[in-house]
Amino acid sequence: MAAPKGNNYWQFRNKHGRDKKYEPEELWNEFIEYSDWIEKNPLLEVKPFAFQGDITMAMVPKMRAMGIISFCLFADIDLKTFENYKANNDFFHIITRIENAIKSQKFEGASAELLNPNIIARDLGLADKRETEHSGEIIVKPPTRE
């Protein structure tokens, strides 16, 4: 049976909406765990090496780049939830710190060429833009029929 129309039952609630999965300090601690996981789990590349005529395949560890999306997957939250946390004044400084730490890790990794500098520059919005000006007159001639 549905509630009667015009009822005020909703006013008796103690809170509105779901509980947050994290409090600000808990989210920062989760990011610290994510950072440790990133460092302990590098990507592995198979590379051939030649020694005295023998070719051997070896696993070479490569730096894993941090990212907001991978952090959200690690923390088991949605990207929209992360954005909503940022809009909340209680979380703003923590979210800003997390974003800055991720940008710093990517920039430093690209600077040392441990990550692909072109991909990271595009991701961080560091594209090298060049503008050219043409001051001459442009003449467009219609095609001639022969």
Contact map, one row per residue, 1 for C-alpha under 8 A:
11100000000000000000000000000000000000000000000000000000000000000000000000000000000000000000000000000000000000000000000000000000000000000000000000
11110000000000000000000000000000000000000000000000000000000000000000000000000000000000000000000000000000000000000000000000000000000000000000000000
11111010000000000000000000000000000000000000000000000000000000000000000000000000000000000000000000000000000000000000000000000000000000000000000000
01111110000000000000000000000000000000000000000000000000000000000000000000000000000000000000000000000000000000000000000000000000000000000000000000
00111110000000000000000000000000000000000000000000000000000000000000000000000000000000000000000000000000000000000000000000000000000000000000000000
00011111000000000000000000000000000000000000000000000000000000000000000000000000000000000000000000000000000000000000000000000000000000000000000000
00111111100000000000000000000000000000000000000000000000000000000000000000000000000000000000000000000000000000000000000000000000000000000000000000
00000111111100000000000000000000000000000000000000000000000000000000000000000000000000000000000000000000000000000000000000000000000000000000000000
00000011111110000000000000000000000000000000000000000000000000000000000000000000000000000000000000000000000000000000000000000000000000000000000000
00000001111110000000000000000000000000000000000000000000000000000000000000000000000000000000000000000000000000000000000000000000000000000000000000
00000001111110000000000000000000000000000000000000000000000000000000000000000000000000000000000000000000000000000000000000000000000000000000000000
00000001111111000000000000000000000000000000000000000000000000000000000000000000000000000000000000000000000000000000000000000000000000000000000000
00000000111111110000000000000000000000000000000000000000000000000000000000000000000000000000000000000000000000000000000000000000000000000000000000
00000000000111110000000000000000000000000000000000000000000000000000000000000000000000000000000000000000000000000000000000000000000000000000000000
00000000000011111000000000000000000000000000000000000000000000000000000000000000000000000000000000000000000000000000000000000000000000000000000000
00000000000011111100000000000000000000000000000000000000000000000000000000000000000000000000000000000000000000000000000000000000000000000000000000
00000000000000111110000000000000000000000000000000000000000000000000000000000000000000000000000000000000000000000000000000000000000000000000000000
00000000000000011111000000000000000000000000000000000000000000000000000000000000000000000000000000000000000000000000000000000000000000000000000000
00000000000000001111100000000000000000000000000000000000000000000000000000000000000000000000000000000000000000000000000000000000000000000000000000
00000000000000000111111000000000000000000000000000000000000000000000000000000000000000000000000000000000000000000000000000000000000000000000000000
00000000000000000011111000000000000000000000000000000000000000000000000000000000000000000000000000000000000000000000000000000000000000000000000000
00000000000000000001111111100000000000000000000000000000000000000000000000000000000000000000000000000000000000000000000000000000000000000000000000
00000000000000000001111111100000000000000000000000000000000000000000000000000000000000000010000000000000000000000000000000000000000000000000000000
00000000000000000000011111110000000000000000000000000000000000000000000000000000000000000110010000000000000000000000000000000000000000000000000000
00000000000000000000011111111000000000000000000000000000000000000000000000000000000000000000010000000000000000000000000000000000000000000000000000
00000000000000000000011111111100000000000000000000000000000000000000000000000000000000000000000000000000000000000000000000000000000000000000000000
00000000000000000000011111111110000000000000000000000000000000000000000000000000000000000000010000000000000000000000000000000000000000000000000000
00000000000000000000000111111111000000000000000000000000000000000000000000000000000000000000010001000000000000000000000000000000000000000000000000
00000000000000000000000011111111100000000000000000000000000000000000000000000000000000000000000000000000000000000000000000000000000000000000000000
00000000000000000000000001111111110000000000000000000000000000000000000000100000000000000000000000000000000000000000000000000000000000000000000000
00000000000000000000000000111111111000000000000000000000000000000000001000100000000000000000000001000000000000000000000000000000000000000000000000
00000000000000000000000000011111111100000000000000000000000000000000000000000000000000000000000000000000000000000000000000000000000000000000000000
00000000000000000000000000001111111110000000000000000000000000000000000000000000000000000000000000000000000000000000000000000000000000000000000000
00000000000000000000000000000111111111000000000000000000000000000000001001100000000000000000000000000000000000000000000000000000000000000000000000
00000000000000000000000000000011111111100000000000000000000000000100000000000000000000000000000000000000000000000000000000000000000000000000000000
00000000000000000000000000000001111111110000000000000000000000000000000000000000000000000000000000000000000000000000000000000000000000000000000000
00000000000000000000000000000000111111111000000000000000000000000000000000000000000000000000000000000000000000000000000000000000000000000000000000
00000000000000000000000000000000011111111100000000000000000000011100000000000000000000000000000000000000000000000000000000000000000000000000000000
00000000000000000000000000000000001111111100000000000000000000110000000000000000000000000000000000000000000000000000000000000000000000000000000000
00000000000000000000000000000000000111111100000000000000000000000000000000000000000000000000000000000000000000000000000000000000000000000000000000
00000000000000000000000000000000000011111110000000000000000000010000000000000000000000000000000000000000000000000000000000000000000000000000000000
00000000000000000000000000000000000001111111000000000000000011110000000000000000000000000000000000000000000000000000000000000000000000000000000000
00000000000000000000000000000000000000001111100000000000000011110000000000000000000000000000000000000000000000000000000000000000000000000000000000
00000000000000000000000000000000000000000111110000000000001111000000000000000000000000000000000000000000000000000000000000000000000000000000000000
00000000000000000000000000000000000000000011111000000000001111000000000000000000000000000000000000000000000000000000000000000000000000000000000000
00000000000000000000000000000000000000000001111100000000111100000000000000000000000000000000000000000000000000000000000000000000000000000000000000
00000000000000000000000000000000000000000000111110000000111100000000000000000000000000000000000000000000000000000000000000000000000000000000000000
00000000000000000000000000000000000000000000011111000011110000000000000000000000000000000000000000000000000000000000000000000000000000000000000000
00000000000000000000000000000000000000000000001111100011110000000000000000000000000000000000000000000000000000000000000000000000000000000000000000
00000000000000000000000000000000000000000000000111111111000000000000000000000000000000000000000000000000000000000000000000000000000000000000000000
00000000000000000000000000000000000000000000000011111111000000000000000000000000000000000000000000000000000000000000000000000000000000000000000000
00000000000000000000000000000000000000000000000001111100000000000000000000000000000000000000000000000000000000000000000000000000000000000000000000
00000000000000000000000000000000000000000000000001111110000000000000000000000000000000000000000000000000000000000000000000000000000000000000000000
00000000000000000000000000000000000000000000000001111111000000000000000000000000000000000000000000000000000000000000000000000000000000000000000000
00000000000000000000000000000000000000000000000111101111100000000000000000000000000000000000000000000000000000000000000000000000000000000000000000
00000000000000000000000000000000000000000000000111100111110000000000000000000000000000000000000000000000000000000000000000000000000000000000000000
00000000000000000000000000000000000000000000011110000011111000000000000000000000000000000000000000000000000000000000000000000000000000000000000000
00000000000000000000000000000000000000000000011110000001111100000000000000000000000000000000000000000000000000000000000000000000000000000000000000
00000000000000000000000000000000000000000001111000000000111110000000000000000000000000000000000000000000000000000000000000000000000000000000000000
00000000000000000000000000000000000000000001111000000000011111000000000000000000000000000000000000000000000000000000000000000000000000000000000000
00000000000000000000000000000000000000000111100000000000001111100000000000000000000000000000000000000000000000000000000000000000000000000000000000
00000000000000000000000000000000000000000111100000000000000111110000000000000000000000000000000000000000000000000100000000000000000000000000000000
00000000000000000000000000000000000000100110000000000000000011111000000000000000000000000000000000000000000010000110000000000000000000000000000000
00000000000000000000000000000000000001101110000000000000000001111100000000000000000000000000000000000000000000000010000000000000000000000000000000
00000000000000000000000000000000000001000000000000000000000000111110000000000000000000000000000000000000110010000010000000000000000000000000000000
00000000000000000000000000000000001001000000000000000000000000011111011000000000000000000000000000000100110000000000000000000000000000000000000000
00000000000000000000000000000000000000000000000000000000000000001111111000000000000000000000000000000100000000000000000000000000000000000000000000
00000000000000000000000000000000000000000000000000000000000000000111111100000010000000000000000000100100000000000000000000000000000000000000000000
00000000000000000000000000000000000000000000000000000000000000000011111110000010000000000000000000000000000000000000000000000000000000000000000000
00000000000000000000000000000000000000000000000000000000000000000111111111000000000000000000000000000000000000000000000000000000000000000000000000
00000000000000000000000000000010010000000000000000000000000000000111111111100000000000000000000000000000000000000000000000000000000000000000000000
00000000000000000000000000000000000000000000000000000000000000000001111111111110010000000000000000000000000000000000000000000000000000000000000000
00000000000000000000000000000000000000000000000000000000000000000000111111111100000000000000000000000000000000000000000000000000000000000000000000
00000000000000000000000000000000010000000000000000000000000000000000011111111000000000000000000000000000000000000000000000000000000000000000000000
00000000000000000000000000000110010000000000000000000000000000000000001111111000000000000000000000000000000000000000000000000000000000000000000000
00000000000000000000000000000000000000000000000000000000000000000000000111111100000000000000000000000000000000000000000000000000000000000000000000
00000000000000000000000000000000000000000000000000000000000000000000000111111110110000000000000000000000000000000000000000000000000000000000000000
00000000000000000000000000000000000000000000000000000000000000000000000110011111110000000000000000000000000000000000000000000000000000000000000000
00000000000000000000000000000000000000000000000000000000000000000001100100001111111000000000000000000000000000000000000000000000000000000000000000
00000000000000000000000000000000000000000000000000000000000000000000000000000111111100000000000000000000000000000000000000000000000000000000000000
00000000000000000000000000000000000000000000000000000000000000000000000000001111111110000000000000000000000000000000000000000000000000000000000000
00000000000000000000000000000000000000000000000000000000000000000000000100001111111111000000001000000000000000000000000000000000000000000000000000
00000000000000000000000000000000000000000000000000000000000000000000000000000011111111100000000000000000000000000000000000000000000000000000000000
00000000000000000000000000000000000000000000000000000000000000000000000000000001111111110000000000000000000000000000000000000000000000000000000000
00000000000000000000000000000000000000000000000000000000000000000000000000000000111111110011001000000000000000000000000000000000000000000000000000
00000000000000000000000000000000000000000000000000000000000000000000000000000000011111111011001100000000000000000000000000000000000000000000000000
00000000000000000000000000000000000000000000000000000000000000000000000000000000001111111011000000000000000000000000000000000000000000000000000000
00000000000000000000000000000000000000000000000000000000000000000000000000000000000111111111000000000000000000000000000000000000000000000000000000
00000000000000000000000000000000000000000000000000000000000000000000000000000000000001111111100000000000000000000000000000000000000000000000000000
00000000000000000000000100000000000000000000000000000000000000000000000000000000000000011111100000000000000000000000000000000000000000000000000000
00000000000000000000001100000000000000000000000000000000000000000000000000000000000011111111111000000000000000000000000000000000000000000000000000
00000000000000000000000000000000000000000000000000000000000000000000000000000000000011111111111100000000000000000000000000000000000000000000000000
00000000000000000000000000000000000000000000000000000000000000000000000000000000000000001111111110000000000000000000000000000000000000000000000000
00000000000000000000000110110000000000000000000000000000000000000000000000000000000000000011111111000000000000000000000000000000000000000000000000
00000000000000000000000000000000000000000000000000000000000000000000000000000000010011000011111111100000000000000000000000000000000000000000000000
00000000000000000000000000000000000000000000000000000000000000000000000000000000000001000001111111110000000000000000000000000000000000000000000000
00000000000000000000000000000000000000000000000000000000000000000000000000000000000000000000111111111000000000000000000000000000000000000000000000
00000000000000000000000000010010000000000000000000000000000000000000000000000000000000000000011111111100000000000000000000000000000000000000000000
00000000000000000000000000000000000000000000000000000000000000000001000000000000000000000000001111111110000000000000000000000000000000000000000000
00000000000000000000000000000000000000000000000000000000000000000000000000000000000000000000000111111111000000000000000000000000000000000000000000
00000000000000000000000000000000000000000000000000000000000000000000000000000000000000000000000011111111100000000000000000000000000000000000000000
00000000000000000000000000000000000000000000000000000000000000000111000000000000000000000000000001111111110000000000000000000000000000000000000000
00000000000000000000000000000000000000000000000000000000000000000000000000000000000000000000000000111111111000000000000000010000000000000000000000
00000000000000000000000000000000000000000000000000000000000000000000000000000000000000000000000000011111111100000000000000000000000000000000000000
00000000000000000000000000000000000000000000000000000000000000001100000000000000000000000000000000001111111110000000000000000000000000000000000000
00000000000000000000000000000000000000000000000000000000000000001100000000000000000000000000000000000111111111000010000100000000000000000000000000
00000000000000000000000000000000000000000000000000000000000000000000000000000000000000000000000000000011111111100000000110000000000000000000000000
00000000000000000000000000000000000000000000000000000000000000000000000000000000000000000000000000000001111111110000000000000000000000000000000000
00000000000000000000000000000000000000000000000000000000000000101000000000000000000000000000000000000000111111111110000000000000000000000000000000
00000000000000000000000000000000000000000000000000000000000000000000000000000000000000000000000000000000011111111111100100000000000000000000000000
00000000000000000000000000000000000000000000000000000000000000000000000000000000000000000000000000000000001111111110100000000000000000000000000000
00000000000000000000000000000000000000000000000000000000000000000000000000000000000000000000000000000000000111111110000000000000000000000000000000
00000000000000000000000000000000000000000000000000000000000000000000000000000000000000000000000000000000000011111111100000000000000000000000000000
00000000000000000000000000000000000000000000000000000000000001100000000000000000000000000000000000000000000011111111000000000000000000000000000000
00000000000000000000000000000000000000000000000000000000000000111000000000000000000000000000000000000000010011111111100100000000000000000000000000
00000000000000000000000000000000000000000000000000000000000000000000000000000000000000000000000000000000000001001111111100000000000000000000000000
00000000000000000000000000000000000000000000000000000000000000000000000000000000000000000000000000000000000001101011111110000000000000000000000000
00000000000000000000000000000000000000000000000000000000000000000000000000000000000000000000000000000000000000000001111111000000000000000000000000
00000000000000000000000000000000000000000000000000000000000000000000000000000000000000000000000000000000000000000001111111100000000000000000000000
00000000000000000000000000000000000000000000000000000000000000000000000000000000000000000000000000000000011001000011111111110000000000000000000000
00000000000000000000000000000000000000000000000000000000000000000000000000000000000000000000000000000000001000000000111111111110000000000000000000
00000000000000000000000000000000000000000000000000000000000000000000000000000000000000000000000000000000000000000000011111111110000000000000000000
00000000000000000000000000000000000000000000000000000000000000000000000000000000000000000000000000000000000000000000001111111100000000000000000000
00000000000000000000000000000000000000000000000000000000000000000000000000000000000000000000000000000010000000000000000111111100000000000000000000
00000000000000000000000000000000000000000000000000000000000000000000000000000000000000000000000000000000000000000000000011111110000000000000000000
00000000000000000000000000000000000000000000000000000000000000000000000000000000000000000000000000000000000000000000000011111111000000000000000000
00000000000000000000000000000000000000000000000000000000000000000000000000000000000000000000000000000000000000000000000011001111100000000000000000
00000000000000000000000000000000000000000000000000000000000000000000000000000000000000000000000000000000000000000000000000000111110000000000000000
00000000000000000000000000000000000000000000000000000000000000000000000000000000000000000000000000000000000000000000000000000011111000000000000000
00000000000000000000000000000000000000000000000000000000000000000000000000000000000000000000000000000000000000000000000000000001111100000000000000
00000000000000000000000000000000000000000000000000000000000000000000000000000000000000000000000000000000000000000000000000000000111110000000000000
00000000000000000000000000000000000000000000000000000000000000000000000000000000000000000000000000000000000000000000000000000000011111000000000000
00000000000000000000000000000000000000000000000000000000000000000000000000000000000000000000000000000000000000000000000000000000001111100000000000
00000000000000000000000000000000000000000000000000000000000000000000000000000000000000000000000000000000000000000000000000000000000111110000000000
00000000000000000000000000000000000000000000000000000000000000000000000000000000000000000000000000000000000000000000000000000000000011111000000000
00000000000000000000000000000000000000000000000000000000000000000000000000000000000000000000000000000000000000000000000000000000000001111100000000
00000000000000000000000000000000000000000000000000000000000000000000000000000000000000000000000000000000000000000000000000000000000000111110000000
00000000000000000000000000000000000000000000000000000000000000000000000000000000000000000000000000000000000000000000000000000000000000011111000000
00000000000000000000000000000000000000000000000000000000000000000000000000000000000000000000000000000000000000000000000000000000000000001111100000
00000000000000000000000000000000000000000000000000000000000000000000000000000000000000000000000000000000000000000000000000000000000000000111110000
00000000000000000000000000000000000000000000000000000000000000000000000000000000000000000000000000000000000000000000000000000000000000000011111000
00000000000000000000000000000000000000000000000000000000000000000000000000000000000000000000000000000000000000000000000000000000000000000001111100
00000000000000000000000000000000000000000000000000000000000000000000000000000000000000000000000000000000000000000000000000000000000000000000111110
00000000000000000000000000000000000000000000000000000000000000000000000000000000000000000000000000000000000000000000000000000000000000000000011111
00000000000000000000000000000000000000000000000000000000000000000000000000000000000000000000000000000000000000000000000000000000000000000000001111
00000000000000000000000000000000000000000000000000000000000000000000000000000000000000000000000000000000000000000000000000000000000000000000000111
